[in-house]
């Protein structure tokens, strides 16, 4: 069937340049697609016409029933370490890349349909998706974007008019996901496992062209060593930003780590309430491998797997290549510590924290852990205290006496280097969210949409988390931590 949307011109650079790393796969037709979410702001940013896409033609496109002429949908191949165990052939088991779309600035964006039925990589699964997980991914991507954290985003969610079977029958849905690319550490592992140096080189050069074009002028192994360094720097900054808002990815397998430095694959993700580095919400993370505090170390572990894949490109002598790559990897902890110090420093009003502030920051985290403080609330309470406002006046707990010694030293430091209390507190409020996707509010919204067809709680929550820094009295319930009777809370992959 030809498309009613001829103005959407897709490119297919991945499928054409890396044909050995994908397989043609047409989305399965669905019986009654209906658009339930459409991101008109993102559509405009990409240079699309929201008016054309918001109705029935958009539902047909975003379900995969109707695709523009010339589109070459593919399922991408990748491998991956899942909870530390290597699987040489994973790939897109329920998603197809319909192509890349070039925005008005000339940047390419992947457009992927997720939940479109079985692919050659489905491994016996149905390849479909339930409405709840697709809504979660849309919500989380928009929340992270509003927080200033690099993320894939949802352009649309379509209900398919059929049910998918998980623990129970659930309404089926398809998410249209936008990403800088869907190239993962696992993509490199797949190419390396094929023992095809030319395929690996093409993948690396394509990734550099898409995400690190400044490296294209470099020659030989220096280009690929610099590529690892660049990916590591982005990962250090990304994970530091996660830590700054209490975000727990939940399943940091190598196939879920984007080369572009974006947050990708929102499965059993969640936001921490009480500050605790051991916090785990994922139902399948029994040993805490991907706990909140473990994320920086896992980021480095994943980079080691990328480095292993790049060995043949860095030097013809494997031992020398490993030595060079190891030097790059050893720099990651310092890169992360610097990024984390900057993030945490800004959260307490220090625009340029230095090594002399390390003790102040470390003591802050220790008191947070010992006092079981709510992580998100605390920094807004700190700002209120600095400007002389009792947090109780805005419905937040006051700071206890156990904070008094630290508060005095902190106030002296920030007002000495950053200005007046009013100036510092305003800067803090610009980086410390008042609203994050609280886990219980997410579950309430998803349950209403999935089980009762009521999207009003979801739209209200989406409005709240996409305006995370601006207090509104009517949004007071969204500041509150998860009630004790709601737990113990567990998240699931949704597959």
LONU-382336 format. One line per field, with one value per residue (C-alpha): residue number from 1; chain; x, y, z. Coordinates in Angstrom, 2 decimals, decimal comma, padded with zeros to 5 digits. Last residue first. Layout:
// residues N
n = [NUM|...]
chain = [A|...]
px = [X|...]
py = [Y|...]
pz = [Z|...]
//
This chain:
// residues 495
n = [495|494|493|492|491|490|489|488|487|486|485|484|483|482|481|480|479|478|477|476|475|474|473|472|471|470|469|468|467|466|465|464|463|462|461|460|459|458|457|456|455|454|453|452|451|450|449|448|447|446|445|444|443|442|441|440|439|438|437|436|435|434|433|432|431|430|429|428|427|426|425|424|423|422|421|420|419|418|417|416|415|414|413|412|411|410|409|408|407|406|405|404|403|402|401|400|399|398|397|396|395|394|393|392|391|390|389|388|387|386|385|384|383|382|381|380|379|378|377|376|375|374|373|372|371|370|369|368|367|366|365|364|363|362|361|360|359|358|357|356|355|354|353|352|351|350|349|348|347|346|345|344|343|342|341|340|339|338|337|336|335|334|333|332|331|330|329|328|327|326|325|324|323|322|321|320|319|318|317|316|315|314|313|312|311|310|309|308|307|306|305|304|303|302|301|300|299|298|297|296|295|294|293|292|291|290|289|288|287|286|285|284|283|282|281|280|279|278|277|276|275|274|273|272|271|270|269|268|267|266|265|264|263|262|261|260|259|258|257|256|255|254|253|252|251|250|249|248|247|246|245|244|243|242|241|240|239|238|237|236|235|234|233|232|231|230|229|228|227|226|225|224|223|222|221|220|219|218|217|216|215|214|213|212|211|210|209|208|207|206|205|204|203|202|201|200|199|198|197|196|195|194|193|192|191|190|189|188|187|186|185|184|183|182|181|180|179|178|177|176|175|174|173|172|171|170|169|168|167|166|165|164|163|162|161|160|159|158|157|156|155|154|153|152|151|150|149|148|147|146|145|144|143|142|141|140|139|138|137|136|135|134|133|132|131|130|129|128|127|126|125|124|123|122|121|120|119|118|117|116|115|114|113|112|111|110|109|108|107|106|105|104|103|102|101|100|99|98|97|96|95|94|93|92|91|90|89|88|87|86|85|84|83|82|81|80|79|78|77|76|75|74|73|72|71|70|69|68|67|66|65|64|63|62|61|60|59|58|57|56|55|54|53|52|51|50|49|48|47|46|45|44|43|42|41|40|39|38|37|36|35|34|33|32|31|30|29|28|27|26|25|24|23|22|21|20|19|18|17|16|15|14|13|12|11|10|9|8|7|6|5|4|3|2|1]
chain = [A|A|A|A|A|A|A|A|A|A|A|A|A|A|A|A|A|A|A|A|A|A|A|A|A|A|A|A|A|A|A|A|A|A|A|A|A|A|A|A|A|A|A|A|A|A|A|A|A|A|A|A|A|A|A|A|A|A|A|A|A|A|A|A|A|A|A|A|A|A|A|A|A|A|A|A|A|A|A|A|A|A|A|A|A|A|A|A|A|A|A|A|A|A|A|A|A|A|A|A|A|A|A|A|A|A|A|A|A|A|A|A|A|A|A|A|A|A|A|A|A|A|A|A|A|A|A|A|A|A|A|A|A|A|A|A|A|A|A|A|A|A|A|A|A|A|A|A|A|A|A|A|A|A|A|A|A|A|A|A|A|A|A|A|A|A|A|A|A|A|A|A|A|A|A|A|A|A|A|A|A|A|A|A|A|A|A|A|A|A|A|A|A|A|A|A|A|A|A|A|A|A|A|A|A|A|A|A|A|A|A|A|A|A|A|A|A|A|A|A|A|A|A|A|A|A|A|A|A|A|A|A|A|A|A|A|A|A|A|A|A|A|A|A|A|A|A|A|A|A|A|A|A|A|A|A|A|A|A|A|A|A|A|A|A|A|A|A|A|A|A|A|A|A|A|A|A|A|A|A|A|A|A|A|A|A|A|A|A|A|A|A|A|A|A|A|A|A|A|A|A|A|A|A|A|A|A|A|A|A|A|A|A|A|A|A|A|A|A|A|A|A|A|A|A|A|A|A|A|A|A|A|A|A|A|A|A|A|A|A|A|A|A|A|A|A|A|A|A|A|A|A|A|A|A|A|A|A|A|A|A|A|A|A|A|A|A|A|A|A|A|A|A|A|A|A|A|A|A|A|A|A|A|A|A|A|A|A|A|A|A|A|A|A|A|A|A|A|A|A|A|A|A|A|A|A|A|A|A|A|A|A|A|A|A|A|A|A|A|A|A|A|A|A|A|A|A|A|A|A|A|A|A|A|A|A|A|A|A|A|A|A|A|A|A|A|A|A|A|A|A|A|A|A|A|A|A|A|A|A|A|A|A|A|A|A|A|A|A|A|A|A|A|A|A|A|A|A|A|A|A|A|A|A|A|A|A|A|A|A|A|A|A|A|A]
px = [008,55|007,54|010,92|009,44|009,55|009,19|007,98|007,81|005,73|002,55|001,70|004,71|003,48|005,82|007,37|005,25|006,04|003,35|000,63|001,46|000,65|-002,28|000,04|002,31|006,08|008,15|011,26|009,93|007,69|007,73|007,14|003,89|002,36|003,12|001,50|-001,66|-001,66|-001,28|-004,03|-006,39|-005,64|-008,59|-008,82|-009,70|-007,01|-004,16|-004,77|-005,71|-002,95|-000,32|-001,29|-001,36|001,94|003,65|002,28|003,61|007,06|007,45|008,19|010,22|008,85|010,62|013,61|016,99|018,80|017,02|016,08|019,76|020,50|017,61|018,95|022,39|021,11|018,81|021,55|023,77|026,84|028,57|032,00|031,51|027,77|028,41|031,13|029,61|026,26|027,89|029,83|026,71|024,55|027,01|026,94|023,15|022,16|021,58|019,16|016,61|015,81|012,12|009,72|008,07|004,56|005,62|005,50|007,07|010,24|010,78|011,99|015,27|016,75|019,15|016,42|014,32|017,26|017,99|014,34|014,53|017,66|016,04|012,82|014,46|016,57|014,05|016,22|017,03|019,07|022,16|022,08|021,62|024,20|026,74|025,90|026,44|029,70|031,04|030,08|031,71|034,83|035,10|034,80|038,55|038,78|036,85|033,19|032,43|028,78|028,47|024,79|024,08|022,79|025,53|028,14|026,39|026,52|030,09|031,36|029,65|031,33|034,75|034,25|033,11|036,13|038,40|036,77|037,01|040,74|041,63|039,59|041,80|044,98|043,40|042,75|046,42|047,59|044,98|046,09|049,72|048,79|046,60|049,38|047,57|046,59|043,44|041,05|041,51|041,09|037,79|035,54|037,53|037,22|033,45|033,42|035,61|033,13|030,40|032,43|033,01|029,28|028,79|031,08|029,17|025,81|026,59|025,26|021,73|021,68|022,44|024,17|021,87|021,96|018,33|018,11|015,09|012,32|014,06|013,65|017,16|018,45|021,89|023,12|020,36|018,73|015,03|012,89|014,85|013,47|012,63|013,68|012,53|012,40|013,39|015,58|017,93|019,51|021,63|025,43|025,52|027,11|023,95|024,09|021,14|022,85|025,69|023,26|022,43|019,07|017,56|018,17|018,04|017,45|018,17|018,21|021,95|022,82|021,32|023,27|026,50|025,59|025,28|028,47|030,58|028,89|029,69|033,36|033,56|032,14|034,74|037,62|036,47|036,34|039,79|041,13|039,27|040,74|044,23|044,20|044,60|044,00|042,24|040,28|037,03|037,31|035,35|032,49|031,71|028,07|026,91|030,27|031,95|029,27|029,66|033,43|033,06|030,51|032,61|035,68|033,81|032,55|036,09|037,51|035,11|035,47|031,68|031,98|033,49|030,48|028,09|030,14|030,09|026,30|026,26|027,93|024,85|023,88|020,23|020,88|020,26|017,00|013,28|010,90|007,47|005,80|003,38|000,53|-001,33|-003,99|-003,24|-004,26|-002,78|000,67|001,71|-000,61|-001,01|-004,42|-005,53|-006,81|-003,30|-002,98|-000,66|001,95|003,74|006,98|008,61|012,06|015,58|017,45|020,10|019,36|018,15|015,49|012,79|014,47|014,46|010,75|009,94|011,88|010,34|006,78|007,21|008,94|006,22|003,48|005,12|005,45|001,74|000,34|001,68|004,29|004,60|007,48|005,60|008,65|010,28|013,78|012,54|015,67|014,22|011,42|008,10|005,53|005,49|006,14|008,66|008,61|011,92|012,74|016,46|017,40|019,77|020,90|020,59|019,42|015,91|015,71|016,80|014,77|016,36|014,67|011,89|013,97|011,99|011,21|010,16|013,19|015,70|019,00|020,21|022,92|026,23|024,71|027,28|026,47|027,20|023,60|022,94|026,17|025,18|024,91|023,46|021,52|019,10|015,62|014,99|012,28|013,23|011,00|010,77|007,17|006,04|004,77|001,22|000,35|003,48|001,44|002,98|002,05|-001,56|-002,14|-000,57|-002,91|-005,83|-005,07|-002,10|000,32|-000,86|-001,48|001,86|003,82|007,35|010,51|012,07|011,40|007,80|007,33|008,93|006,40|003,53|004,32|001,36|-000,27|-003,42|-003,28|-005,61|-004,66|-007,44|-006,35|-002,55|-000,30|003,02|005,94|008,15|011,57|014,74|017,72|020,43|024,16|025,38|023,71|025,85|026,06|022,61|020,63|022,38|022,13|018,46|016,99|013,35|011,37|008,07|006,27|004,67|002,33|-000,69|001,64|001,33|000,00]
py = [-008,23|-005,54|-005,47|-005,35|-002,99|-003,85|-001,77|-003,20|-001,22|000,84|000,68|002,84|005,64|006,58|009,98|013,15|015,84|014,66|015,21|018,96|019,46|021,80|024,19|024,59|024,61|024,98|022,79|019,54|020,88|017,77|015,67|017,44|017,48|013,78|013,08|014,89|013,09|009,72|010,41|011,42|008,38|006,27|003,08|001,21|-001,44|-000,03|003,70|003,60|001,09|003,21|006,35|004,61|002,87|006,13|007,86|005,04|005,29|009,04|010,37|013,39|016,67|019,38|019,09|020,45|022,26|025,65|025,52|025,47|028,57|030,41|029,30|030,68|034,08|034,42|033,36|036,09|035,37|032,25|032,02|033,20|032,49|028,90|028,18|029,85|028,23|024,80|025,13|026,14|023,50|020,73|021,53|021,92|018,83|016,53|019,18|018,18|020,01|020,85|018,53|019,82|021,25|024,62|026,47|023,41|024,13|027,19|030,04|031,78|031,82|029,03|026,96|027,05|025,89|023,02|021,97|021,82|019,69|017,31|016,69|014,73|012,48|011,72|011,57|008,29|010,08|007,88|007,96|011,71|012,25|010,21|011,95|015,40|014,27|013,29|016,65|018,72|016,54|016,90|020,69|021,35|019,23|021,98|022,81|025,15|026,23|025,44|025,82|022,50|020,74|022,40|020,65|017,32|017,59|018,97|016,40|013,69|014,80|014,97|011,59|010,10|011,31|010,09|006,65|006,59|007,27|003,62|002,77|004,91|003,33|-000,07|000,72|001,45|-001,67|-003,83|-002,57|-003,38|-006,90|-007,40|-006,48|-005,24|-002,12|-000,12|-001,74|-005,36|-004,37|-002,50|-005,27|-005,60|-001,84|-002,06|-004,79|-002,63|000,19|-002,03|-002,59|001,19|001,87|-000,98|000,82|004,08|002,28|000,37|003,08|002,86|-000,94|-002,67|-005,78|-005,80|-009,57|-010,36|-007,95|-009,63|-007,76|-004,43|-001,97|-001,84|000,69|-000,16|003,44|004,57|007,99|007,55|007,97|006,49|006,86|003,80|001,75|-001,83|-001,28|002,10|001,09|004,01|006,90|008,66|008,71|008,08|004,64|003,61|001,10|-001,32|-004,14|-003,94|-004,74|-001,81|-003,22|-001,18|002,32|003,80|007,55|009,45|012,86|013,51|009,84|009,86|013,05|011,38|008,41|010,65|012,62|009,48|007,88|010,88|010,81|007,06|007,37|010,03|007,96|004,88|006,93|008,34|004,79|004,17|007,17|006,61|003,10|004,41|008,04|010,95|013,35|011,52|012,22|015,50|013,50|011,95|010,86|009,82|009,75|008,14|005,46|004,83|004,58|002,09|-000,01|-000,03|-001,05|-003,93|-005,20|-005,00|-006,83|-009,76|-012,06|-012,37|-012,00|-008,55|-007,45|-008,67|-007,07|-003,80|-003,88|-004,85|-001,57|-000,07|001,62|002,70|006,18|009,79|008,23|008,63|005,87|005,20|003,03|000,26|-001,02|-004,16|-004,14|-006,75|-010,40|-011,82|-012,85|-011,77|-012,24|-009,43|-008,06|-006,54|-003,14|-001,86|001,00|003,61|005,56|008,46|010,42|008,82|009,95|008,57|010,34|012,88|014,38|017,98|017,25|017,91|015,32|012,83|013,37|013,03|009,77|008,46|009,14|007,56|004,53|004,10|004,45|001,68|-000,49|-000,08|-000,59|-004,10|-004,91|-007,36|-009,43|-012,66|-014,35|-017,47|-016,08|-012,69|-012,00|-012,81|-010,39|-010,99|-008,24|-004,43|-003,67|-000,88|001,21|002,99|006,38|007,08|010,75|012,39|015,95|018,46|021,42|021,13|017,50|014,51|011,34|007,92|004,67|002,26|000,69|-002,32|-003,49|-006,62|-008,91|-006,29|-008,14|-010,82|-013,00|-013,54|-013,81|-013,11|-013,44|-010,51|-009,61|-009,67|-009,23|-008,36|-009,14|-006,91|-007,11|-004,43|-005,26|-003,51|-001,45|-000,26|002,70|003,39|004,55|005,78|003,13|002,06|-000,60|000,20|001,24|004,72|005,15|003,97|005,98|009,02|008,72|008,52|011,82|013,59|013,14|015,73|018,43|017,71|018,55|017,19|019,28|017,22|019,95|020,16|016,43|016,71|019,38|017,37|014,33|012,10|009,79|007,66|007,08|004,24|001,20|-001,33|-004,68|-004,65|-005,56|-007,10|-004,75|-005,62|-007,07|-006,74|-007,94|-005,87|-005,85|-007,26|-004,39|-001,82|000,97|000,60|-000,40|002,16|004,97|004,45|007,89|008,75|011,46|012,23|014,50|011,46|010,92|009,08|006,08|003,46|000,00]
pz = [027,44|029,94|031,67|035,18|038,13|041,80|044,75|048,25|048,47|048,15|051,87|052,72|050,48|047,59|048,15|047,93|045,39|042,97|045,57|045,64|041,95|042,58|044,40|041,36|041,70|038,51|038,20|036,75|033,98|031,78|034,89|035,75|032,28|031,83|035,20|034,10|030,76|032,49|035,03|032,16|030,01|031,24|029,16|032,36|032,56|030,50|030,97|034,66|035,41|033,70|035,62|039,02|038,28|037,34|040,45|042,61|041,07|041,36|037,87|039,03|040,36|042,38|040,14|041,24|038,43|038,23|041,91|042,79|040,72|042,43|045,82|045,01|043,91|046,92|049,33|047,89|045,82|044,45|046,12|049,71|049,73|048,71|051,27|054,30|053,64|053,32|056,56|058,47|056,86|057,68|061,39|061,47|059,49|062,47|063,77|061,16|057,92|057,76|055,97|052,78|052,42|051,09|054,42|056,04|054,04|056,29|054,12|054,95|051,44|052,39|054,04|050,87|048,78|051,15|051,11|047,29|047,60|050,09|048,20|045,39|047,60|050,34|053,43|055,15|057,83|057,45|053,65|053,35|056,09|054,12|050,86|052,37|054,00|050,60|049,11|051,87|051,76|047,98|048,04|048,02|044,87|043,08|042,63|039,72|039,87|043,58|044,50|046,24|043,11|041,09|043,23|042,79|039,00|038,91|041,38|039,34|036,10|037,77|039,44|036,11|034,20|036,99|036,95|033,12|032,77|033,29|030,21|027,98|029,32|028,86|025,21|024,56|026,35|024,64|021,24|022,09|023,11|020,05|017,60|014,49|016,41|017,18|014,72|015,83|019,53|019,04|020,37|023,57|024,05|023,78|026,43|028,65|028,10|029,53|032,69|032,93|032,85|035,31|037,74|037,35|037,78|040,98|043,30|041,91|041,77|038,46|039,78|042,80|043,23|042,34|039,43|037,79|039,63|039,00|041,88|043,31|045,86|047,25|047,03|049,38|049,30|050,02|046,90|043,99|040,50|038,40|035,39|034,75|030,98|029,59|026,66|025,91|027,79|025,20|024,93|021,17|021,59|023,40|026,24|026,37|024,44|026,96|029,77|032,06|033,18|036,01|034,70|038,20|038,27|041,48|039,78|040,10|039,64|036,17|035,37|036,50|034,29|031,25|031,92|032,32|029,32|027,14|028,19|027,60|024,07|023,25|024,64|022,73|019,52|020,23|020,28|017,04|015,23|016,64|015,18|011,67|010,78|012,42|010,21|010,94|014,67|014,60|013,10|016,50|016,41|012,95|011,12|014,12|014,25|010,49|010,87|013,73|011,85|008,68|010,69|012,34|008,99|007,62|010,63|010,29|013,31|013,48|017,26|016,68|014,65|017,35|020,12|018,22|018,05|021,73|022,65|021,03|017,80|017,96|016,62|017,64|018,75|018,10|019,19|017,75|020,36|019,39|021,56|022,54|025,25|027,91|028,36|031,56|032,78|029,30|026,36|023,88|022,96|019,70|018,59|017,95|020,41|018,96|020,90|019,22|018,98|022,00|022,97|023,28|026,01|026,89|030,31|030,56|033,17|030,56|028,34|031,21|031,79|028,08|027,79|030,98|029,86|026,41|027,92|030,54|027,91|025,89|028,98|029,82|026,30|025,82|023,21|020,36|019,04|019,75|021,19|019,74|019,50|018,20|016,14|012,69|013,60|015,32|015,80|015,66|019,32|018,81|015,65|015,08|013,67|013,76|013,66|011,21|011,81|008,95|011,00|009,55|010,77|008,69|009,20|009,42|008,52|009,38|012,14|013,27|016,78|018,61|018,65|017,62|017,88|020,29|018,82|020,61|024,11|026,79|030,47|032,81|033,63|029,87|027,93|024,42|020,72|018,04|014,81|013,66|012,42|009,13|007,45|003,94|003,05|-000,67|-000,57|002,80|005,21|005,94|008,52|010,53|013,56|013,47|009,81|010,06|013,24|011,61|008,63|011,10|012,78|014,36|011,49|008,99|011,59|013,25|010,07|010,47|010,83|013,59|016,14|014,92|015,49|018,94|019,91|018,42|020,54|019,74|022,22|021,83|018,06|017,10|015,07|014,43|013,00|013,13|010,18|011,11|010,51|007,52|008,29|006,24|008,25|009,87|010,58|007,26|005,38|007,18|004,60|003,06|006,14|008,33|005,75|005,08|004,52|005,00|003,25|004,94|002,43|000,78|003,75|002,30|001,91|-000,79|000,00]
//
